Amino acid sequence: MKRTGPTNLLLRKLADELEKAGKKNDAKVWLYIAETLRKPTRSRVAVNLSKINRYAKEGEMILVPGKVLGGGILEKKVTIAAFSFSKEALDKIRKSGSKAITLSEAVKINPKGSNTRIIV
């Protein structure tokens, strides 16, 4: 059986957009994120805030090619770009003074993908 990719139309468009941006700007980070988003649902990434807090540095842009969950606390001011966020995660991110943005916004803000960290 031939693999068709994600059935979620928004996810497909986002992966295509990231791939185009990666090729245009010679930014491998966006190509990797697009490739990860195209994986099957059972392989989709879900990251808790505690993991982001553990590995992120102050002022960095964190890229999550999946969903950010609200487990743990966030003590650093970072910008988190992800495909989706749980409601609890959004509340905790805002309380910590950090920003939550979509991956397409992250491409517009940082087309080269510099000063970013991917957390899977």
Backbone as XML, in Angstrom:
<?xml version="1.0"?>
<chain id="A" units="angstrom">
  <residue number="1" name="MET">
    <atom name="N" x="0.832" y="-1.179" z="0.000"/>
    <atom name="CA" x="0.000" y="0.000" z="0.000"/>
    <atom name="C" x="0.880" y="1.246" z="0.000"/>
  </residue>
  <residue number="2" name="LYS">
    <atom name="N" x="0.555" y="2.187" z="-0.868"/>
    <atom name="CA" x="1.344" y="3.400" z="-1.000"/>
    <atom name="C" x="1.041" y="4.375" z="0.129"/>
  </residue>
  <residue number="3" name="ARG">
    <atom name="N" x="2.083" y="4.937" z="0.708"/>
    <atom name="CA" x="1.928" y="5.910" z="1.774"/>
    <atom name="C" x="1.504" y="7.250" z="1.173"/>
  </residue>
  <residue number="4" name="THR">
    <atom name="N" x="0.475" y="7.843" z="1.738"/>
    <atom name="CA" x="-0.060" y="9.083" z="1.180"/>
    <atom name="C" x="0.291" y="10.315" z="1.994"/>
  </residue>
  <residue number="5" name="GLY">
    <atom name="N" x="0.785" y="10.170" z="3.187"/>
    <atom name="CA" x="1.095" y="11.312" z="4.032"/>
    <atom name="C" x="-0.086" y="11.675" z="4.912"/>
  </residue>
  <residue number="6" name="PRO">
    <atom name="N" x="0.017" y="12.791" z="5.622"/>
    <atom name="CA" x="-1.044" y="13.181" z="6.548"/>
    <atom name="C" x="-2.358" y="13.480" z="5.827"/>
  </residue>
  <residue number="7" name="THR">
    <atom name="N" x="-3.454" y="13.116" z="6.439"/>
    <atom name="CA" x="-4.761" y="13.416" z="5.870"/>
    <atom name="C" x="-5.257" y="14.790" z="6.320"/>
  </residue>
  <residue number="8" name="ASN">
    <atom name="N" x="-4.657" y="15.352" z="7.348"/>
    <atom name="CA" x="-5.000" y="16.690" z="7.823"/>
    <atom name="C" x="-4.487" y="17.700" z="6.787"/>
  </residue>
  <residue number="9" name="LEU">
    <atom name="N" x="-5.402" y="18.404" z="6.148"/>
    <atom name="CA" x="-5.053" y="19.324" z="5.082"/>
    <atom name="C" x="-4.163" y="20.466" z="5.574"/>
  </residue>
  <residue number="10" name="LEU">
    <atom name="N" x="-4.435" y="20.980" z="6.779"/>
    <atom name="CA" x="-3.606" y="22.050" z="7.333"/>
    <atom name="C" x="-2.167" y="21.583" z="7.554"/>
  </residue>
  <residue number="11" name="LEU">
    <atom name="N" x="-2.025" y="20.365" z="8.026"/>
    <atom name="CA" x="-0.700" y="19.802" z="8.264"/>
    <atom name="C" x="0.057" y="19.618" z="6.947"/>
  </residue>
  <residue number="12" name="ARG">
    <atom name="N" x="-0.633" y="19.166" z="5.930"/>
    <atom name="CA" x="-0.011" y="19.007" z="4.609"/>
    <atom name="C" x="0.478" y="20.336" z="4.052"/>
  </residue>
  <residue number="13" name="LYS">
    <atom name="N" x="-0.382" y="21.355" z="4.131"/>
    <atom name="CA" x="-0.008" y="22.672" z="3.616"/>
    <atom name="C" x="1.165" y="23.252" z="4.396"/>
  </residue>
  <residue number="14" name="LEU">
    <atom name="N" x="1.156" y="23.065" z="5.707"/>
    <atom name="CA" x="2.250" y="23.558" z="6.535"/>
    <atom name="C" x="3.561" y="22.876" z="6.164"/>
  </residue>
  <residue number="15" name="ALA">
    <atom name="N" x="3.531" y="21.565" z="5.985"/>
    <atom name="CA" x="4.742" y="20.826" z="5.614"/>
    <atom name="C" x="5.262" y="21.304" z="4.258"/>
  </residue>
  <residue number="16" name="ASP">
    <atom name="N" x="4.359" y="21.543" z="3.309"/>
    <atom name="CA" x="4.773" y="22.055" z="1.996"/>
    <atom name="C" x="5.387" y="23.446" z="2.117"/>
  </residue>
  <residue number="17" name="GLU">
    <atom name="N" x="4.762" y="24.301" z="2.929"/>
    <atom name="CA" x="5.268" y="25.656" z="3.145"/>
    <atom name="C" x="6.665" y="25.633" z="3.776"/>
  </residue>
  <residue number="18" name="LEU">
    <atom name="N" x="6.849" y="24.772" z="4.761"/>
    <atom name="CA" x="8.155" y="24.667" z="5.426"/>
    <atom name="C" x="9.216" y="24.139" z="4.467"/>
  </residue>
  <residue number="19" name="GLU">
    <atom name="N" x="8.841" y="23.182" z="3.638"/>
    <atom name="CA" x="9.790" y="22.628" z="2.676"/>
    <atom name="C" x="10.224" y="23.688" z="1.666"/>
  </residue>
  <residue number="20" name="LYS">
    <atom name="N" x="9.280" y="24.473" z="1.177"/>
    <atom name="CA" x="9.612" y="25.549" z="0.231"/>
    <atom name="C" x="10.534" y="26.574" z="0.880"/>
  </residue>
  <residue number="21" name="ALA">
    <atom name="N" x="10.226" y="26.950" z="2.128"/>
    <atom name="CA" x="11.054" y="27.924" z="2.847"/>
    <atom name="C" x="12.457" y="27.377" z="3.086"/>
  </residue>
  <residue number="22" name="GLY">
    <atom name="N" x="12.546" y="26.089" z="3.398"/>
    <atom name="CA" x="13.847" y="25.473" z="3.623"/>
    <atom name="C" x="14.706" y="25.462" z="2.378"/>
  </residue>
  <residue number="23" name="LYS">
    <atom name="N" x="14.103" y="25.170" z="1.242"/>
    <atom name="CA" x="14.855" y="25.158" z="-0.024"/>
    <atom name="C" x="15.219" y="26.565" z="-0.466"/>
  </residue>
  <residue number="24" name="LYS">
    <atom name="N" x="14.291" y="27.491" z="-0.317"/>
    <atom name="CA" x="14.515" y="28.876" z="-0.742"/>
    <atom name="C" x="15.624" y="29.542" z="0.066"/>
  </residue>
  <residue number="25" name="ASN">
    <atom name="N" x="15.613" y="29.337" z="1.383"/>
    <atom name="CA" x="16.569" y="30.005" z="2.282"/>
    <atom name="C" x="17.763" y="29.148" z="2.645"/>
  </residue>
  <residue number="26" name="ASP">
    <atom name="N" x="17.862" y="27.971" z="2.050"/>
    <atom name="CA" x="18.928" y="27.021" z="2.352"/>
    <atom name="C" x="19.010" y="26.769" z="3.868"/>
  </residue>
  <residue number="27" name="ALA">
    <atom name="N" x="17.836" y="26.514" z="4.467"/>
    <atom name="CA" x="17.739" y="26.279" z="5.913"/>
    <atom name="C" x="17.281" y="24.842" z="6.139"/>
  </residue>
  <residue number="28" name="LYS">
    <atom name="N" x="18.206" y="23.994" z="6.521"/>
    <atom name="CA" x="17.898" y="22.577" z="6.718"/>
    <atom name="C" x="16.942" y="22.341" z="7.880"/>
  </residue>
  <residue number="29" name="VAL">
    <atom name="N" x="16.886" y="23.289" z="8.805"/>
    <atom name="CA" x="16.004" y="23.134" z="9.964"/>
    <atom name="C" x="14.550" y="23.021" z="9.512"/>
  </residue>
  <residue number="30" name="TRP">
    <atom name="N" x="14.136" y="23.824" z="8.537"/>
    <atom name="CA" x="12.749" y="23.782" z="8.066"/>
    <atom name="C" x="12.475" y="22.513" z="7.272"/>
  </residue>
  <residue number="31" name="LEU">
    <atom name="N" x="13.476" y="22.019" z="6.557"/>
    <atom name="CA" x="13.307" y="20.757" z="5.824"/>
    <atom name="C" x="13.109" y="19.597" z="6.803"/>
  </residue>
  <residue number="32" name="TYR">
    <atom name="N" x="13.870" y="19.600" z="7.903"/>
    <atom name="CA" x="13.738" y="18.555" z="8.914"/>
    <atom name="C" x="12.357" y="18.602" z="9.578"/>
  </residue>
  <residue number="33" name="ILE">
    <atom name="N" x="11.888" y="19.810" z="9.905"/>
    <atom name="CA" x="10.573" y="19.952" z="10.531"/>
    <atom name="C" x="9.481" y="19.458" z="9.577"/>
  </residue>
  <residue number="34" name="ALA">
    <atom name="N" x="9.576" y="19.811" z="8.299"/>
    <atom name="CA" x="8.589" y="19.366" z="7.306"/>
    <atom name="C" x="8.578" y="17.846" z="7.200"/>
  </residue>
  <residue number="35" name="GLU">
    <atom name="N" x="9.756" y="17.247" z="7.184"/>
    <atom name="CA" x="9.872" y="15.783" z="7.110"/>
    <atom name="C" x="9.245" y="15.120" z="8.340"/>
  </residue>
  <residue number="36" name="THR">
    <atom name="N" x="9.478" y="15.692" z="9.512"/>
    <atom name="CA" x="8.926" y="15.145" z="10.752"/>
    <atom name="C" x="7.401" y="15.269" z="10.789"/>
  </residue>
  <residue number="37" name="LEU">
    <atom name="N" x="6.871" y="16.368" z="10.279"/>
    <atom name="CA" x="5.417" y="16.555" z="10.269"/>
    <atom name="C" x="4.710" y="15.573" z="9.336"/>
  </residue>
  <residue number="38" name="ARG">
    <atom name="N" x="5.416" y="15.086" z="8.345"/>
    <atom name="CA" x="4.814" y="14.157" z="7.383"/>
    <atom name="C" x="4.800" y="12.711" z="7.878"/>
  </residue>
  <residue number="39" name="LYS">
    <atom name="N" x="5.361" y="12.458" z="9.035"/>
    <atom name="CA" x="5.365" y="11.095" z="9.576"/>
    <atom name="C" x="3.954" y="10.668" z="9.970"/>
  </residue>
  <residue number="40" name="PRO">
    <atom name="N" x="3.729" y="9.357" z="10.135"/>
    <atom name="CA" x="2.401" y="8.871" z="10.520"/>
    <atom name="C" x="1.966" y="9.403" z="11.895"/>
  </residue>
  <residue number="41" name="THR">
    <atom name="N" x="0.672" y="9.376" z="12.132"/>
    <atom name="CA" x="0.100" y="9.884" z="13.385"/>
    <atom name="C" x="0.717" y="9.212" z="14.607"/>
  </residue>
  <residue number="42" name="ARG">
    <atom name="N" x="0.952" y="7.918" z="14.530"/>
    <atom name="CA" x="1.505" y="7.199" z="15.686"/>
    <atom name="C" x="2.942" y="7.613" z="16.003"/>
  </residue>
  <residue number="43" name="SER">
    <atom name="N" x="3.598" y="8.276" z="15.052"/>
    <atom name="CA" x="4.970" y="8.747" z="15.267"/>
    <atom name="C" x="5.024" y="10.240" z="15.557"/>
  </residue>
  <residue number="44" name="ARG">
    <atom name="N" x="3.875" y="10.872" z="15.724"/>
    <atom name="CA" x="3.812" y="12.315" z="15.937"/>
    <atom name="C" x="4.454" y="12.689" z="17.259"/>
  </residue>
  <residue number="45" name="VAL">
    <atom name="N" x="5.065" y="13.836" z="17.300"/>
    <atom name="CA" x="5.808" y="14.313" z="18.465"/>
    <atom name="C" x="4.874" y="15.030" z="19.439"/>
  </residue>
  <residue number="46" name="ALA">
    <atom name="N" x="5.034" y="14.736" z="20.728"/>
    <atom name="CA" x="4.335" y="15.453" z="21.804"/>
    <atom name="C" x="5.375" y="15.762" z="22.886"/>
  </residue>
  <residue number="47" name="VAL">
    <atom name="N" x="5.543" y="17.033" z="23.211"/>
    <atom name="CA" x="6.590" y="17.463" z="24.130"/>
    <atom name="C" x="5.963" y="18.215" z="25.299"/>
  </residue>
  <residue number="48" name="ASN">
    <atom name="N" x="6.374" y="17.868" z="26.512"/>
    <atom name="CA" x="5.913" y="18.575" z="27.706"/>
    <atom name="C" x="6.760" y="19.817" z="27.953"/>
  </residue>
  <residue number="49" name="LEU">
    <atom name="N" x="6.192" y="20.781" z="28.646"/>
    <atom name="CA" x="6.916" y="22.010" z="28.977"/>
    <atom name="C" x="8.157" y="21.735" z="29.824"/>
  </residue>
  <residue number="50" name="SER">
    <atom name="N" x="8.103" y="20.684" z="30.637"/>
    <atom name="CA" x="9.263" y="20.360" z="31.483"/>
    <atom name="C" x="10.490" y="20.040" z="30.625"/>
  </residue>
  <residue number="51" name="LYS">
    <atom name="N" x="10.293" y="19.375" z="29.512"/>
    <atom name="CA" x="11.409" y="19.054" z="28.613"/>
    <atom name="C" x="11.940" y="20.314" z="27.944"/>
  </residue>
  <residue number="52" name="ILE">
    <atom name="N" x="11.039" y="21.198" z="27.553"/>
    <atom name="CA" x="11.465" y="22.469" z="26.955"/>
    <atom name="C" x="12.262" y="23.266" z="27.979"/>
  </residue>
  <residue number="53" name="ASN">
    <atom name="N" x="11.793" y="23.310" z="29.218"/>
    <atom name="CA" x="12.483" y="24.032" z="30.279"/>
    <atom name="C" x="13.882" y="23.460" z="30.531"/>
  </residue>
  <residue number="54" name="ARG">
    <atom name="N" x="14.002" y="22.152" z="30.438"/>
    <atom name="CA" x="15.268" y="21.473" z="30.693"/>
    <atom name="C" x="16.321" y="21.783" z="29.623"/>
  </residue>
  <residue number="55" name="TYR">
    <atom name="N" x="15.935" y="21.827" z="28.354"/>
    <atom name="CA" x="16.909" y="21.930" z="27.264"/>
    <atom name="C" x="17.025" y="23.313" z="26.632"/>
  </residue>
  <residue number="56" name="ALA">
    <atom name="N" x="16.069" y="24.191" z="26.837"/>
    <atom name="CA" x="16.086" y="25.505" z="26.194"/>
    <atom name="C" x="17.004" y="26.474" z="26.928"/>
  </residue>
  <residue number="57" name="LYS">
    <atom name="N" x="17.518" y="27.425" z="26.168"/>
    <atom name="CA" x="18.285" y="28.520" z="26.740"/>
    <atom name="C" x="17.455" y="29.786" z="26.636"/>
  </residue>
  <residue number="58" name="GLU">
    <atom name="N" x="17.685" y="30.691" z="27.545"/>
    <atom name="CA" x="16.946" y="31.956" z="27.593"/>
    <atom name="C" x="17.036" y="32.690" z="26.245"/>
  </residue>
  <residue number="59" name="GLY">
    <atom name="N" x="15.885" y="33.138" z="25.738"/>
    <atom name="CA" x="15.843" y="33.925" z="24.506"/>
    <atom name="C" x="15.855" y="33.127" z="23.211"/>
  </residue>
  <residue number="60" name="GLU">
    <atom name="N" x="15.933" y="31.819" z="23.289"/>
    <atom name="CA" x="15.969" y="30.971" z="22.101"/>
    <atom name="C" x="14.592" y="30.783" z="21.495"/>
  </residue>
  <residue number="61" name="MET">
    <atom name="N" x="14.579" y="30.377" z="20.221"/>
    <atom name="CA" x="13.333" y="29.951" z="19.595"/>
    <atom name="C" x="13.335" y="28.433" z="19.607"/>
  </residue>
  <residue number="62" name="ILE">
    <atom name="N" x="12.303" y="27.850" z="20.203"/>
    <atom name="CA" x="12.170" y="26.404" z="20.309"/>
    <atom name="C" x="11.179" y="25.939" z="19.252"/>
  </residue>
  <residue number="63" name="LEU">
    <atom name="N" x="11.575" y="24.939" z="18.471"/>
    <atom name="CA" x="10.711" y="24.376" z="17.437"/>
    <atom name="C" x="10.264" y="22.985" z="17.852"/>
  </residue>
  <residue number="64" name="VAL">
    <atom name="N" x="8.958" y="22.763" z="17.849"/>
    <atom name="CA" x="8.387" y="21.460" z="18.186"/>
    <atom name="C" x="7.551" y="21.001" z="16.988"/>
  </residue>
  <residue number="65" name="PRO">
    <atom name="N" x="8.002" y="19.974" z="16.262"/>
    <atom name="CA" x="7.244" y="19.498" z="15.105"/>
    <atom name="C" x="6.085" y="18.599" z="15.523"/>
  </residue>
  <residue number="66" name="GLY">
    <atom name="N" x="5.208" y="19.116" z="16.340"/>
    <atom name="CA" x="4.081" y="18.358" z="16.864"/>
    <atom name="C" x="3.329" y="19.206" z="17.862"/>
  </residue>
  <residue number="67" name="LYS">
    <atom name="N" x="2.936" y="18.600" z="18.984"/>
    <atom name="CA" x="2.108" y="19.272" z="19.982"/>
    <atom name="C" x="2.890" y="19.534" z="21.257"/>
  </residue>
  <residue number="68" name="VAL">
    <atom name="N" x="2.655" y="20.697" z="21.856"/>
    <atom name="CA" x="3.241" y="21.043" z="23.147"/>
    <atom name="C" x="2.175" y="20.788" z="24.213"/>
  </residue>
  <residue number="69" name="LEU">
    <atom name="N" x="2.547" y="19.991" z="25.221"/>
    <atom name="CA" x="1.636" y="19.642" z="26.316"/>
    <atom name="C" x="2.015" y="20.416" z="27.577"/>
  </residue>
  <residue number="70" name="GLY">
    <atom name="N" x="1.096" y="20.514" z="28.518"/>
    <atom name="CA" x="1.277" y="21.349" z="29.699"/>
    <atom name="C" x="1.935" y="20.694" z="30.890"/>
  </residue>
  <residue number="71" name="GLY">
    <atom name="N" x="2.577" y="19.559" z="30.742"/>
    <atom name="CA" x="3.224" y="18.892" z="31.863"/>
    <atom name="C" x="4.481" y="19.616" z="32.304"/>
  </residue>
  <residue number="72" name="GLY">
    <atom name="N" x="4.567" y="19.953" z="33.571"/>
    <atom name="CA" x="5.748" y="20.628" z="34.096"/>
    <atom name="C" x="5.566" y="22.130" z="34.110"/>
  </residue>
  <residue number="73" name="ILE">
    <atom name="N" x="6.679" y="22.831" z="34.384"/>
    <atom name="CA" x="6.645" y="24.289" z="34.429"/>
    <atom name="C" x="7.690" y="24.852" z="33.478"/>
  </residue>
  <residue number="74" name="LEU">
    <atom name="N" x="7.483" y="26.090" z="33.074"/>
    <atom name="CA" x="8.416" y="26.789" z="32.191"/>
    <atom name="C" x="8.940" y="27.994" z="32.944"/>
  </residue>
  <residue number="75" name="GLU">
    <atom name="N" x="10.245" y="28.029" z="33.182"/>
    <atom name="CA" x="10.849" y="29.106" z="33.963"/>
    <atom name="C" x="11.679" y="30.062" z="33.123"/>
  </residue>
  <residue number="76" name="LYS">
    <atom name="N" x="11.808" y="29.797" z="31.818"/>
    <atom name="CA" x="12.640" y="30.622" z="30.946"/>
    <atom name="C" x="11.763" y="31.360" z="29.957"/>
  </residue>
  <residue number="77" name="LYS">
    <atom name="N" x="12.231" y="32.532" z="29.523"/>
    <atom name="CA" x="11.507" y="33.292" z="28.509"/>
    <atom name="C" x="12.041" y="32.874" z="27.139"/>
  </residue>
  <residue number="78" name="VAL">
    <atom name="N" x="11.232" y="32.106" z="26.443"/>
    <atom name="CA" x="11.585" y="31.614" z="25.117"/>
    <atom name="C" x="10.392" y="31.807" z="24.182"/>
  </residue>
  <residue number="79" name="THR">
    <atom name="N" x="10.650" y="31.652" z="22.900"/>
    <atom name="CA" x="9.578" y="31.640" z="21.912"/>
    <atom name="C" x="9.410" y="30.198" z="21.468"/>
  </residue>
  <residue number="80" name="ILE">
    <atom name="N" x="8.208" y="29.665" z="21.607"/>
    <atom name="CA" x="7.949" y="28.267" z="21.258"/>
    <atom name="C" x="7.063" y="28.231" z="20.025"/>
  </residue>
  <residue number="81" name="ALA">
    <atom name="N" x="7.568" y="27.583" z="18.974"/>
    <atom name="CA" x="6.807" y="27.412" z="17.739"/>
    <atom name="C" x="6.466" y="25.934" z="17.603"/>
  </residue>
  <residue number="82" name="ALA">
    <atom name="N" x="5.177" y="25.640" z="17.408"/>
    <atom name="CA" x="4.737" y="24.256" z="17.302"/>
    <atom name="C" x="3.529" y="24.163" z="16.380"/>
  </residue>
  <residue number="83" name="PHE">
    <atom name="N" x="3.202" y="22.926" z="15.990"/>
    <atom name="CA" x="2.007" y="22.713" z="15.172"/>
    <atom name="C" x="0.754" y="22.992" z="15.991"/>
  </residue>
  <residue number="84" name="SER">
    <atom name="N" x="0.744" y="22.541" z="17.256"/>
    <atom name="CA" x="-0.408" y="22.811" z="18.120"/>
    <atom name="C" x="0.022" y="22.834" z="19.584"/>
  </residue>
  <residue number="85" name="PHE">
    <atom name="N" x="-0.841" y="23.415" z="20.410"/>
    <atom name="CA" x="-0.592" y="23.555" z="21.836"/>
    <atom name="C" x="-1.829" y="23.105" z="22.598"/>
  </residue>
  <residue number="86" name="SER">
    <atom name="N" x="-1.625" y="22.475" z="23.753"/>
    <atom name="CA" x="-2.771" y="22.191" z="24.616"/>
    <atom name="C" x="-3.148" y="23.495" z="25.316"/>
  </residue>
  <residue number="87" name="LYS">
    <atom name="N" x="-4.365" y="23.574" z="25.810"/>
    <atom name="CA" x="-4.835" y="24.788" z="26.479"/>
    <atom name="C" x="-3.994" y="25.080" z="27.717"/>
  </residue>
  <residue number="88" name="GLU">
    <atom name="N" x="-3.690" y="24.036" z="28.478"/>
    <atom name="CA" x="-2.880" y="24.197" z="29.699"/>
    <atom name="C" x="-1.474" y="24.702" z="29.355"/>
  </residue>
  <residue number="89" name="ALA">
    <atom name="N" x="-0.904" y="24.191" z="28.266"/>
    <atom name="CA" x="0.428" y="24.631" z="27.855"/>
    <atom name="C" x="0.414" y="26.109" z="27.480"/>
  </residue>
  <residue number="90" name="LEU">
    <atom name="N" x="-0.596" y="26.544" z="26.743"/>
    <atom name="CA" x="-0.700" y="27.961" z="26.376"/>
    <atom name="C" x="-0.780" y="28.851" z="27.602"/>
  </residue>
  <residue number="91" name="ASP">
    <atom name="N" x="-1.577" y="28.442" z="28.591"/>
    <atom name="CA" x="-1.705" y="29.224" z="29.831"/>
    <atom name="C" x="-0.362" y="29.342" z="30.546"/>
  </residue>
  <residue number="92" name="LYS">
    <atom name="N" x="0.341" y="28.241" z="30.672"/>
    <atom name="CA" x="1.634" y="28.239" z="31.372"/>
    <atom name="C" x="2.692" y="29.031" z="30.605"/>
  </residue>
  <residue number="93" name="ILE">
    <atom name="N" x="2.661" y="28.961" z="29.285"/>
    <atom name="CA" x="3.623" y="29.708" z="28.466"/>
    <atom name="C" x="3.402" y="31.205" z="28.663"/>
  </residue>
  <residue number="94" name="ARG">
    <atom name="N" x="2.163" y="31.636" z="28.634"/>
    <atom name="CA" x="1.859" y="33.061" z="28.812"/>
    <atom name="C" x="2.218" y="33.544" z="30.219"/>
  </residue>
  <residue number="95" name="LYS">
    <atom name="N" x="1.969" y="32.697" z="31.228"/>
    <atom name="CA" x="2.293" y="33.077" z="32.606"/>
    <atom name="C" x="3.796" y="33.239" z="32.805"/>
  </residue>
  <residue number="96" name="SER">
    <atom name="N" x="4.609" y="32.470" z="32.080"/>
    <atom name="CA" x="6.061" y="32.553" z="32.236"/>
    <atom name="C" x="6.658" y="33.735" z="31.474"/>
  </residue>
  <residue number="97" name="GLY">
    <atom name="N" x="5.846" y="34.415" z="30.665"/>
    <atom name="CA" x="6.354" y="35.547" z="29.884"/>
    <atom name="C" x="6.909" y="35.128" z="28.543"/>
  </residue>
  <residue number="98" name="SER">
    <atom name="N" x="6.735" y="33.891" z="28.173"/>
    <atom name="CA" x="7.200" y="33.382" z="26.884"/>
    <atom name="C" x="6.131" y="33.595" z="25.826"/>
  </residue>
  <residue number="99" name="LYS">
    <atom name="N" x="6.484" y="33.288" z="24.577"/>
    <atom name="CA" x="5.545" y="33.426" z="23.469"/>
    <atom name="C" x="5.291" y="32.073" z="22.833"/>
  </residue>
  <residue number="100" name="ALA">
    <atom name="N" x="4.047" y="31.845" z="22.417"/>
    <atom name="CA" x="3.669" y="30.644" z="21.673"/>
    <atom name="C" x="3.221" y="31.082" z="20.287"/>
  </residue>
  <residue number="101" name="ILE">
    <atom name="N" x="3.889" y="30.555" z="19.246"/>
    <atom name="CA" x="3.539" y="30.909" z="17.876"/>
    <atom name="C" x="3.420" y="29.643" z="17.040"/>
  </residue>
  <residue number="102" name="THR">
    <atom name="N" x="2.834" y="29.783" z="15.866"/>
    <atom name="CA" x="2.732" y="28.636" z="14.960"/>
    <atom name="C" x="4.036" y="28.496" z="14.181"/>
  </residue>
  <residue number="103" name="LEU">
    <atom name="N" x="4.217" y="27.339" z="13.563"/>
    <atom name="CA" x="5.429" y="27.111" z="12.774"/>
    <atom name="C" x="5.488" y="28.030" z="11.555"/>
  </residue>
  <residue number="104" name="SER">
    <atom name="N" x="4.346" y="28.334" z="10.954"/>
    <atom name="CA" x="4.358" y="29.230" z="9.792"/>
    <atom name="C" x="4.753" y="30.654" z="10.197"/>
  </residue>
  <residue number="105" name="GLU">
    <atom name="N" x="4.368" y="31.090" z="11.399"/>
    <atom name="CA" x="4.811" y="32.390" z="11.896"/>
    <atom name="C" x="6.318" y="32.368" z="12.139"/>
  </residue>
  <residue number="106" name="ALA">
    <atom name="N" x="6.819" y="31.251" z="12.636"/>
    <atom name="CA" x="8.253" y="31.124" z="12.913"/>
    <atom name="C" x="9.081" y="31.239" z="11.636"/>
  </residue>
  <residue number="107" name="VAL">
    <atom name="N" x="8.570" y="30.698" z="10.541"/>
    <atom name="CA" x="9.284" y="30.788" z="9.255"/>
    <atom name="C" x="9.358" y="32.246" z="8.812"/>
  </residue>
  <residue number="108" name="LYS">
    <atom name="N" x="8.281" y="32.990" z="9.011"/>
    <atom name="CA" x="8.265" y="34.398" z="8.608"/>
    <atom name="C" x="9.194" y="35.240" z="9.481"/>
  </residue>
  <residue number="109" name="ILE">
    <atom name="N" x="9.241" y="34.917" z="10.775"/>
    <atom name="CA" x="10.101" y="35.652" z="11.704"/>
    <atom name="C" x="11.574" y="35.310" z="11.481"/>
  </residue>
  <residue number="110" name="ASN">
    <atom name="N" x="11.853" y="34.037" z="11.249"/>
    <atom name="CA" x="13.234" y="33.546" z="11.175"/>
    <atom name="C" x="13.406" y="32.624" z="9.962"/>
  </residue>
  <residue number="111" name="PRO">
    <atom name="N" x="13.460" y="33.170" z="8.736"/>
    <atom name="CA" x="13.522" y="32.316" z="7.543"/>
    <atom name="C" x="14.782" y="31.455" z="7.454"/>
  </residue>
  <residue number="112" name="LYS">
    <atom name="N" x="15.878" y="31.910" z="8.021"/>
    <atom name="CA" x="17.123" y="31.131" z="7.980"/>
    <atom name="C" x="17.165" y="30.045" z="9.054"/>
  </residue>
  <residue number="113" name="GLY">
    <atom name="N" x="16.309" y="30.144" z="10.055"/>
    <atom name="CA" x="16.284" y="29.143" z="11.122"/>
    <atom name="C" x="17.443" y="29.267" z="12.085"/>
  </residue>
  <residue number="114" name="SER">
    <atom name="N" x="18.008" y="30.464" z="12.225"/>
    <atom name="CA" x="19.154" y="30.641" z="13.122"/>
    <atom name="C" x="18.683" y="30.826" z="14.564"/>
  </residue>
  <residue number="115" name="ASN">
    <atom name="N" x="19.539" y="30.496" z="15.504"/>
    <atom name="CA" x="19.270" y="30.592" z="16.939"/>
    <atom name="C" x="17.997" y="29.836" z="17.331"/>
  </residue>
  <residue number="116" name="THR">
    <atom name="N" x="17.855" y="28.627" z="16.777"/>
    <atom name="CA" x="16.701" y="27.795" z="17.093"/>
    <atom name="C" x="17.175" y="26.462" z="17.671"/>
  </residue>
  <residue number="117" name="ARG">
    <atom name="N" x="16.272" y="25.816" z="18.374"/>
    <atom name="CA" x="16.548" y="24.494" z="18.924"/>
    <atom name="C" x="15.306" y="23.645" z="18.687"/>
  </residue>
  <residue number="118" name="ILE">
    <atom name="N" x="15.516" y="22.478" z="18.078"/>
    <atom name="CA" x="14.406" y="21.553" z="17.833"/>
    <atom name="C" x="14.332" y="20.604" z="19.003"/>
  </residue>
  <residue number="119" name="ILE">
    <atom name="N" x="13.141" y="20.477" z="19.582"/>
    <atom name="CA" x="12.936" y="19.536" z="20.676"/>
    <atom name="C" x="11.866" y="18.537" z="20.269"/>
  </residue>
  <residue number="120" name="VAL">
    <atom name="N" x="12.261" y="17.266" z="20.250"/>
    <atom name="CA" x="11.338" y="16.180" z="19.875"/>
    <atom name="C" x="11.216" y="15.183" z="20.999"/>
  </residue>
</chain>
